[in-house]
Amino acid sequence: MPDVKDMMQSVRGQHVWIIGASSGIGAATALALSKAGAHVILSARRADVLEHVGQQLYGFNHQILPFDVASYAETVVAFSKIKRLDRVLFLAAVYDPTIEGRTDIAFIQQSLQVNLAGVFHIVNVVTSFFEGQGYGQINLCGSVAGYFGLPNAQPYSATKAAIINLAESLYIENQAKNIDVKLISPGFVRTPMTDKNDFVMPMMISVEAAAEAILAGMTAEAFEIHFPKKFTWLVKVLRFLPYYLSFKLSKILS
Ligand SMILES: NC(=O)c1ccc[n+]([C@@H]2O[C@H](COP(=O)([O-])OP(=O)(O)OC[C@H]3O[C@@H](n4cnc5c(N)ncnc54)[C@H](OP(=O)(O)O)[C@@H]3O)[C@@H](O)[C@H]2O)c1
């Protein structure tokens, strides 16, 4: 049985499932992983876009696996089509910057179902598989928006805060099972998601830089993969300040 610390050091020859691989950070990370010698399983809802991403990948033995992660039944069926798996990366999310002051219950429910229930769906199916196999790695994507309740993205921020909490629980619970759990906390990255924003996004980075940071973090020991560090450390500080100061700062940052 390989020690998870040994298997973590390289992705070469490993099978990595990315949920949210059709665009942005997920598509760029798929490319970086394939360049590093991994076999990538690409998932999201749009099959045609996944096919296009798949055509850009290096290497061989990649798999296109479209499904809707909001549905547990679809998640189970999709997972049954995977033969080998070493790591999973949950990057799927929906976001709408115009939610403030608006009670769009349908969008709130979609956010809860994709961003949060989706994580539970994936964790549920892969954990028992990794337990049986004796090792594995689970990477969940939070956000700096989950560090502190930033304005203009209520359901998004709330689901990201929940993912941080969940990743912390899973890290502790899975240590004895030889399953590594990591939390990915991006700052601003230029993607179709952030293209929706009309406010200034400080220290924004490219998807290539984000993918490089994720790949480096997946093969390192630390629990959290956060980037760009100058920005993420700044937002982390908000968590530890008294509220009267953190609210003032969060207004400036948003
Ligand atoms: N960009 C940033 O600045 C930033 C900052 C912090 C955190 N993040 C996080 O990074 C991750 C990637 O974001 P991104 O910026 O790359 O966004 P993106 O380009 O909009 O990608 C989102 C991905 O989620 C997939 N998705 C959405 N709903 C889904 C569903 N029901 N089932 C399966 N897949 C679904 C989308 O594919 P389909 O539409 O084809 O389903 C797409 O591949 C997200 O978790 C996001 O919250 C991003």
The ligand as a Tripos MOL2 file, in Angstrom:
@<TRIPOS>MOLECULE
LIG
   48    52     1     0     0
SMALL
NO_CHARGES

@<TRIPOS>ATOM
      1 N1        -11.7700   32.9900  -10.9420 N.am      1 LIG1
      2 C1        -11.5420   33.4130   -9.7170 C.2       1 LIG1
      3 O1        -11.0950   34.5710   -9.4690 O.2       1 LIG1
      4 C2        -11.8000   32.5140   -8.5380 C.ar      1 LIG1
      5 C3        -11.4920   32.9880   -7.2660 C.ar      1 LIG1
      6 C4        -11.7230   32.1700   -6.1680 C.ar      1 LIG1
      7 C5        -12.2290   30.8950   -6.3620 C.ar      1 LIG1
      8 N2        -12.5150   30.4550   -7.6120 N.ar      1 LIG1
      9 C6        -13.0540   29.1030   -7.7600 C.3       1 LIG1
     10 O2        -12.3290   28.4060   -8.7430 O.3       1 LIG1
     11 C7        -13.1620   27.4220   -9.3360 C.3       1 LIG1
     12 C8        -13.1010   27.5500  -10.8420 C.3       1 LIG1
     13 O3        -13.6430   28.8350  -11.1720 O.3       1 LIG1
     14 P1        -13.3800   29.5810  -12.5540 P.3       1 LIG1
     15 O4        -13.0940   30.9820  -12.2300 O.co2     1 LIG1
     16 O5        -12.4350   28.7890  -13.3780 O.co2     1 LIG1
     17 O6        -14.8700   29.5560  -13.1500 O.3       1 LIG1
     18 P2        -15.4940   29.0820  -14.5250 P.3       1 LIG1
     19 O7        -14.5740   29.3250  -15.6620 O.co2     1 LIG1
     20 O8        -16.8590   29.6880  -14.5590 O.co2     1 LIG1
     21 O9        -15.6150   27.4940  -14.3220 O.3       1 LIG1
     22 C9        -16.6380   26.9200  -13.5670 C.3       1 LIG1
     23 C10       -16.7150   25.4540  -13.9500 C.3       1 LIG1
     24 O10       -17.7710   24.8360  -13.1890 O.3       1 LIG1
     25 C11       -18.5090   24.0060  -14.0770 C.3       1 LIG1
     26 N3        -19.8620   23.8110  -13.5540 N.ar      1 LIG1
     27 C12       -20.7740   24.7550  -13.2290 C.ar      1 LIG1
     28 N4        -21.9190   24.1720  -12.8440 N.ar      1 LIG1
     29 C13       -21.7100   22.8340  -12.9140 C.ar      1 LIG1
     30 C14       -22.5420   21.6980  -12.6610 C.ar      1 LIG1
     31 N5        -23.7970   21.8320  -12.2380 N.pl3     1 LIG1
     32 N6        -22.0120   20.4550  -12.8360 N.ar      1 LIG1
     33 C15       -20.7360   20.3140  -13.2640 C.ar      1 LIG1
     34 N7        -19.9110   21.3430  -13.5330 N.ar      1 LIG1
     35 C16       -20.4060   22.5820  -13.3610 C.ar      1 LIG1
     36 C17       -18.4920   24.7920  -15.3900 C.3       1 LIG1
     37 O11       -18.7520   23.9810  -16.5100 O.3       1 LIG1
     38 P3        -20.1770   23.7980  -17.2550 P.3       1 LIG1
     39 O12       -20.8000   25.1490  -17.3850 O.co2     1 LIG1
     40 O13       -19.7840   23.1800  -18.5630 O.co2     1 LIG1
     41 O14       -20.9620   22.8580  -16.4030 O.co2     1 LIG1
     42 C18       -17.0430   25.2350  -15.4240 C.3       1 LIG1
     43 O15       -16.2210   24.2080  -15.9290 O.3       1 LIG1
     44 C19       -14.5600   27.6480   -8.7490 C.3       1 LIG1
     45 O16       -14.7710   26.7740   -7.6740 O.3       1 LIG1
     46 C20       -14.4900   29.0670   -8.2470 C.3       1 LIG1
     47 O17       -15.4110   29.3070   -7.2090 O.3       1 LIG1
     48 C21       -12.3240   31.2380   -8.7040 C.ar      1 LIG1
@<TRIPOS>BOND
     1     1     2 1
     2     2     3 2
     3     2     4 1
     4     4     5 ar
     5     4    48 ar
     6     5     6 ar
     7     6     7 ar
     8     7     8 ar
     9     8     9 1
    10     8    48 ar
    11     9    10 1
    12     9    46 1
    13    10    11 1
    14    11    12 1
    15    11    44 1
    16    12    13 1
    17    13    14 1
    18    14    15 2
    19    14    16 1
    20    14    17 1
    21    17    18 1
    22    18    19 2
    23    18    20 1
    24    18    21 1
    25    21    22 1
    26    22    23 1
    27    23    24 1
    28    23    42 1
    29    24    25 1
    30    25    26 1
    31    25    36 1
    32    26    27 ar
    33    26    35 ar
    34    27    28 ar
    35    28    29 ar
    36    29    30 ar
    37    29    35 ar
    38    30    31 1
    39    30    32 ar
    40    32    33 ar
    41    33    34 ar
    42    34    35 ar
    43    36    37 1
    44    36    42 1
    45    37    38 1
    46    38    39 2
    47    38    40 1
    48    38    41 1
    49    42    43 1
    50    44    45 1
    51    44    46 1
    52    46    47 1
@<TRIPOS>SUBSTRUCTURE
     1 LIG1         1 GROUP 0 **** ****
